[in-house]
């Protein structure tokens, strides 16, 4: 069963009528091809109208859609011969952060990303996509392994933030993220980072320092979520929509302010509407970026990476 967000309900009603019409054709042997064609055209038109005029809060909702593809979905659809690697060699393996070598196109890459769960049991196991310090240390270990074998690195970002629990802070959550930032600047191999869902705070930034930082069309990237921003400013979650508008956290906003390098368009209706097509589009963009980055001298790539992030923001003297 598909899940529909509030603003998708008109589409859900038309799709229900379409399914009912198709069932009628099967049970009564009546030709309803014309009615089916009209309904399909109406659904397509309505979907275009809705998704061309999304608010920032609606895009935040889409980034969290329960049917949206997660890191392991993209890996299974884009990659061949994925070999998952585990553990940070210090504390434990963090299921909220996954990674390993795989074949992407005709080359081997290291792919790393945050992983959420589909049901209650999986969400608890993956800690709702919120990594502990060992998750970031595992990610850095895999990046260093990729650098050792001269393999490009792909990171997929989808987290509501790094885990804020007491035990995570005791094990050095801030230090683990800070070390990742420093080390990722100096990696000699191409690094491509893509926000595939939520990109919240340092939890996202901990694996988001790259030569190319991209965002899927219906994702967000900010220092804080709209709900938490609303809670701080208005002492209530009720103003989350106003917070989202004020924060300007969508892919279009990030590209406008030159905080990301590009946007990956999603299939009509969002990534959750067609996993295969979304994976194909993302793979195409990644392979193109890898070709461009591989032609650049490693030291020049590092300098460009540093310059890009140093030029972000506005300084008023």
N, C-alpha and C positions, 0 to 999 in steps of 0.2 A: 504494500500500500504506500502510495506517495504521500508525502507531507506537504501541505500547502500553508504558506504564510498568509496573514490576514489580507494583504493587498493582492494575493494570488487567488482569492476565493472566487472572483468572477470567472477566472480561467477554469477553476475546478468545477464550477457549475456546468460550463459548456462541455468540458471533457466527460462529465458524468452523462450528459445528454447524448454525446457521441457514442459512448460505450453502450448505452441503452438502445440506441438506434441500431448498432451493429448486432446486438443480441437479438433484437426483433427480426432482423434479416435472417439470422441463423435458425430461429425457431419457427418462423412463419413462411419462409421461402419467398419473401417479398423483396423486390428490387428497390433498395434505398440508396443507391450509389449517388444520386443527385443530392439527397439530403446530407449524406456523409460528406460529400465534397463541400457543400455550403458550410457545414459545421466546422470542418477542418480549416477552411479559409477564415472563418470568423475567429477561431481560436488563435490562428497565426496573427491576424490583424490586432486582436485584443492584446496578445502577448507583446507585440511590438510597441503598442501604445503605452502599456504599463511600464515596460523596461526601458523606454526612452525617456521617461520622466520620473525616475526614482529619486527620492530624497536621500540625504546622507544616512539617516537612521535606517531606511529600508535597505541600503547597501550593507550596513552593519548587520542587519538581520540575515541577509543573504550569505554573508561571510560565515555565519554560524548555522546555516541550514543543515538539519540532521542528515539530509541525503547528499550533501556536498562531498566530493571525493577528498580523502585524506592522503597523507604521505604514502602509506603502503598501497593505496589504490593507484596512485600515479606510478609508483615503482612497478607494480604488476602490469600496468597498461603500457608503459613506455619502455621498460627495460627487459633485457634477457639475462638469464643466469645471475640473478641477484644472490649474493652471499652476505647475509647479515652478520655483523660483528658485534660482540657484546662486551660490556664491562669497561670501567675506567681504570682498572688495575690498581685501585686504591680502596674503594668502599664496596661498590656493588654495581650491578647493571641497572640502568634506569629505563624502564619500559616507555616512558614519555618521550624519549629521544631514541630514534632508530637510525641505523646507517650501515653501509657496507659497500663493497665493490659490485658493479654491474656493468653490463654492456649496453651502451646507449648508441644506437646507430652502429657505426663500425669501430667505435673506440671504447675503451674501459674508463669508467669514471668512478669517483667516490660520491655517493649520494647520501645525504644526511637530512633528517627532518624531524619535527615534532609530530607525535601521533596521538590523536584522540580516539575515543571508543564509540562504538555504535549503540551499545546497550549499557545497562547499569553496571554489569559485571566488568565489561571491557573498560568503561570509563573509570571505574575504581582502579583497575589494573594499570591503566595508562595515566592515572592521576589527572584526568581531564585535560591532558596535553600540557601540564605544567611541570617542567623538568626540575629536578633537584640539582645541587651542585655537581653530583657525579654524572648527570646527564650532559652538562656542558663540558666536563672534563673528558667524558667519553667522546664527545664531538671533536674536541681538540686533538685527542689521541688519534682519531681516524683521519683528521686533516693532515696531521704530521706523517701518518703512514702513507697517505696519498702523495704528499710532497716527496717522500723518500723514493717512491716508485715513479715519480713524475706523471701523476695522473690528475686530470682536472677535478675540481670539487663543485658539486651542486648542492645547495642547501634549500630546503622547502620549509617555510616559516608558517606556523599555524598554532598560536598559543595565546591564551588569555593572560599570560604572564608567567614569569618564573615562580615556582612554588614559594609562598611567603611564610611557611611554617617555621616554628622555633628551631626544629632540628635542622632545617635547611640553612638557616642563618648561622647556627652553631658550626656547621660543616663548611662555612665560607661561601655562601651563595654570591655575595658581591664580588669577592676575590676571583671566583671561578669565571664569572661573566667578564670582569675587567681583563683577566688574562686572555680570554678568547679574543677580545677586541684588539689587544696589543699584538697577539700572535697572528691573527688573520690579516692584519695590515702587511705583514712581512712574508706571507706565503709566496713562494716562487712560481706556483702553478696557477692557471686560470681559476678564478672563483666566481661562480654565478649564484646569486641569491634571489629566490622568488617567494613573495608573500602569497600563499595559496588560500588563506583564510583570515584569521585574526593575527594582527601584528602588534602586540601590546608590550610597550615599555622595554626594559632591559632583557626581558625574557625572549623577545624577538631579536633584539639587537645583538644578543650573544652569539648568533650564527648568521649575522646579516652584514658583515663587512666584506664586500666583494668588488670585483672589477665591473660587474653589471648587477644592479639591484633592480628587480622588476616586480610588478604587482599584477595579479589578476584583476580583471575589471571590477568585480564586486567584492573587494576586500578593503580592509582598513589598516592603518599603520599610525600609531600615536603613542605618546608617553603614558596615556591612561585611557581606560574605556569610558564611553559616554555615561554609563551608570555611575561609575565611581566619581567622575567629574561632577555629575549632578549631585551626588551625595555630599561632596565637599562644599560646593557652592550654595546649594539650596537645602541641604540636610534631608534630601529626599531623592528617590530614584525617579520621581514623576516627571522630572524635567530633562530626561535623557535625550529626547529628540532635539530640544533647544541646544543642549550641550554638544550633540553631534554636529549640528549646523555651525556652531561657533568654533568648534575645534578644527574643522576642515581637514578631516582625516581620511578621505577617500583616495583612490588611486589617481583620479583627475587632479585633486588638490596637491597630492605629493609630487606629481609630475610638473604641475604649474610652478611649485616652489623649488623645483630642481633637487628634491630629496630622493627621488628614484630616477632611474634611467629610461624607463619605458613601461608601457601597459600591455598586458597580454589580453586580447579580446576574448570574451567568453561566448559560448554558443547562445543563441536566442533563448531566453528564459533562465540563463545562469548555468554555471558549471554542473549543478545538481541535475539539470535537465538532460544532459548527455555526457556521461563520463568519457566515453570513447572519443568523441569529438574534442572535448577539452584536453585530454591527454595528447591527442594528435597535434593540436595547436601549440601546446606547451613544448612538446618535444621538438617541433619545427623551430620555435624561437630559440630554444637552448642550443640546438645544433648550429644554428646560424651564428649565435654569439660565441660559441666555442671556436668556430672557424676564424672569426675576426680576432679573438684574443690570442689564439695560438700563433698568429703571425707577428705578434709583438714580442720584443725581447723581454725576458723575465724582469730584469732590473727596471726597464722602462714601465712595465706593467705595475710594479710596486710603486714607482714614483707617481704614476697617474692615479692609482688607487688612493694614495695619501693626499694628493692635491685635490681630488674630488671631494673627499670628506672634509678637508680643511677649508674648502671654499663654501661650505654650507652655512646658512645663517646670515644674519645681518648685524653689522657692527656700526654703531653710531658714536662718534667721538664728540 
